Amino acid sequence: MHHWITATADTMSSAQLASVREMWSVSVPQMAFEYEPLLHTLLAIGAAHRATLLPGEAPSLRPVYHGYIDSALKRHRPGTAKLDA
């Protein structure tokens, strides 16, 4: 989560705007602690971002981000299946 807050959040869409940057670096991580699929998504994206910044760490980070995104999708599917179209 540290990498997400200190590096990845700044790369998200419209993060050049202070209010949007705060949303990605503060509000979204706070929501993630309330909804585990979101937490795992942030951890996956943060690990993938770190892997692109530090190619030497990429081989060890690849299973990390694959595991987190797999976990996020598995946990998110039951909730979305209950939504009415």
C-alpha positions as CSV (number, residue, x, y, z in Angstrom):
1,M,0.0,0.0,0.0
2,H,2.9,2.3,0.6
3,H,4.0,2.2,-3.0
4,W,0.4,2.8,-4.1
5,I,0.1,6.0,-1.9
6,T,3.6,7.4,-2.6
7,A,4.0,6.6,-6.3
8,T,1.2,4.8,-8.1
9,A,-1.7,7.1,-7.1
10,D,0.1,10.0,-8.8
11,T,0.0,8.2,-12.1
12,M,-3.8,7.6,-12.1
13,S,-6.1,9.5,-14.4
14,S,-6.3,13.3,-13.8
15,A,-4.0,13.0,-10.8
16,Q,-2.4,16.3,-11.7
17,L,-5.5,17.9,-10.1
18,A,-5.1,18.2,-6.4
19,S,-8.6,17.0,-5.5
20,V,-8.2,13.9,-7.8
21,R,-4.7,13.2,-6.5
22,E,-6.2,13.3,-2.9
23,M,-9.0,10.9,-4.0
24,W,-6.5,8.4,-5.4
25,S,-4.0,8.7,-2.5
26,V,-6.3,9.1,0.4
27,S,-10.0,8.4,-0.3
28,V,-9.6,5.3,-2.4
29,P,-7.2,3.6,0.0
30,Q,-9.5,4.3,2.8
31,M,-12.4,2.7,0.9
32,A,-10.1,-0.2,0.1
33,F,-9.9,-1.1,3.8
34,E,-13.7,-1.4,3.8
35,Y,-13.9,-3.5,0.6
36,E,-11.3,-6.2,0.2
37,P,-11.6,-6.6,-3.6
38,L,-10.6,-3.0,-3.9
39,L,-7.7,-3.4,-1.5
40,H,-6.4,-6.3,-3.6
41,T,-6.9,-4.4,-6.8
42,L,-4.8,-1.5,-5.4
43,L,-2.1,-3.9,-4.2
44,A,-2.0,-5.6,-7.7
45,I,-1.8,-2.3,-9.6
46,G,0.9,-1.0,-7.1
47,A,3.0,-4.2,-7.6
48,A,2.6,-4.0,-11.4
49,H,3.6,-0.3,-11.3
50,R,6.7,-1.1,-9.1
51,A,7.7,-3.9,-11.5
52,T,7.7,-1.4,-14.4
53,L,9.8,1.1,-12.4
54,L,12.2,-1.5,-11.1
55,P,12.7,-4.2,-13.8
56,G,15.2,-6.1,-11.6
57,E,12.3,-6.7,-9.1
58,A,9.8,-7.7,-11.9
59,P,10.3,-11.5,-11.7
60,S,9.6,-11.5,-7.9
61,L,6.7,-9.0,-8.3
62,R,4.9,-10.8,-11.1
63,P,3.4,-13.5,-8.9
64,V,2.5,-10.9,-6.4
65,Y,0.4,-8.8,-8.7
66,H,-1.1,-11.9,-10.4
67,G,-2.1,-13.3,-7.1
68,Y,-3.7,-10.0,-5.9
69,I,-5.7,-9.4,-9.1
70,D,-6.9,-13.0,-9.1
71,S,-8.0,-12.6,-5.5
72,A,-9.7,-9.3,-6.2
73,L,-11.7,-10.8,-9.1
74,K,-12.7,-13.9,-7.2
75,R,-14.0,-11.7,-4.3
76,H,-15.7,-9.1,-6.5
77,R,-17.6,-11.5,-8.7
78,P,-20.2,-12.6,-6.1
79,G,-21.1,-9.0,-5.3
80,T,-21.5,-8.0,-9.0
81,A,-23.6,-11.1,-9.7
82,K,-26.3,-9.8,-7.4
83,L,-26.7,-6.5,-9.2
84,D,-29.7,-6.0,-11.4
85,A,-29.0,-5.1,-15.0
